[in-house]
Amino acid sequence: MAISGEDIETATGLRDKLGLGFTLLADPERTALRAWGVEDPVNVTAWPATYVVARDGTIAWRSISATYPQRPRPEEILAVLDSLGAAPPP
């Protein structure tokens, strides 16, 4: 799942344009972005962030980047999921 600070039409367009195979939620009021600590109010956007939430609801791992090109590699996220016993089968 991903959360966009855009309105629903823009978020849906982005999901379709990128061919995302997961849910993209719209948060135009930025409520979730503030709650997760990723709102960038200066640039009116959100910092790129990835969270892995454990089955018990705790944050097992997170990555917050200062710029869009800096993101965790899929292998890094899969390793975290594997350590939690949650990685998808190959």
VENWO-V438896 format. One record per backbone hydrogen bond with DSSP energy under -0.5 kcal/mol. NH is the residue of the N-H (numbers start at 1). CO is the residue of the C=O. E is the energy in kcal/mol with one decimal. If there is no record, write none. Layout:
nh=NH co=CO e=E
nh=NH co=CO e=E
This chain:
nh=2 co=23 e=-2.3
nh=4 co=25 e=-3.1
nh=11 co=7 e=-2.7
nh=12 co=8 e=-2.6
nh=13 co=9 e=-2.2
nh=14 co=10 e=-2.4
nh=15 co=11 e=-2.6
nh=16 co=12 e=-2.6
nh=17 co=13 e=-2.8
nh=18 co=14 e=-2.5
nh=19 co=15 e=-0.8
nh=20 co=15 e=-2.0
nh=25 co=2 e=-3.2
nh=25 co=23 e=-0.5
nh=27 co=4 e=-2.8
nh=27 co=6 e=-0.6
nh=30 co=27 e=-1.9
nh=34 co=30 e=-2.1
nh=35 co=31 e=-2.2
nh=36 co=32 e=-2.5
nh=37 co=34 e=-1.1
nh=38 co=33 e=-2.6
nh=39 co=33 e=-0.9
nh=40 co=45 e=-3.2
nh=41 co=39 e=-0.7
nh=44 co=40 e=-0.6
nh=45 co=40 e=-1.9
nh=47 co=38 e=-3.1
nh=50 co=63 e=-2.5
nh=52 co=61 e=-2.8
nh=53 co=51 e=-0.5
nh=54 co=52 e=-0.5
nh=54 co=58 e=-2.9
nh=57 co=54 e=-2.4
nh=60 co=52 e=-2.5
nh=60 co=58 e=-0.8
nh=61 co=52 e=-1.3
nh=63 co=50 e=-2.3
nh=65 co=48 e=-3.0
nh=70 co=67 e=-0.9
nh=71 co=69 e=-1.1
nh=76 co=73 e=-0.8
nh=77 co=73 e=-1.7
nh=78 co=74 e=-2.9
nh=79 co=75 e=-2.0
nh=80 co=76 e=-1.7
nh=81 co=77 e=-2.5
nh=82 co=78 e=-2.7
nh=83 co=79 e=-2.2
nh=84 co=80 e=-1.2
nh=85 co=82 e=-1.4
nh=86 co=81 e=-3.5
nh=87 co=81 e=-0.6
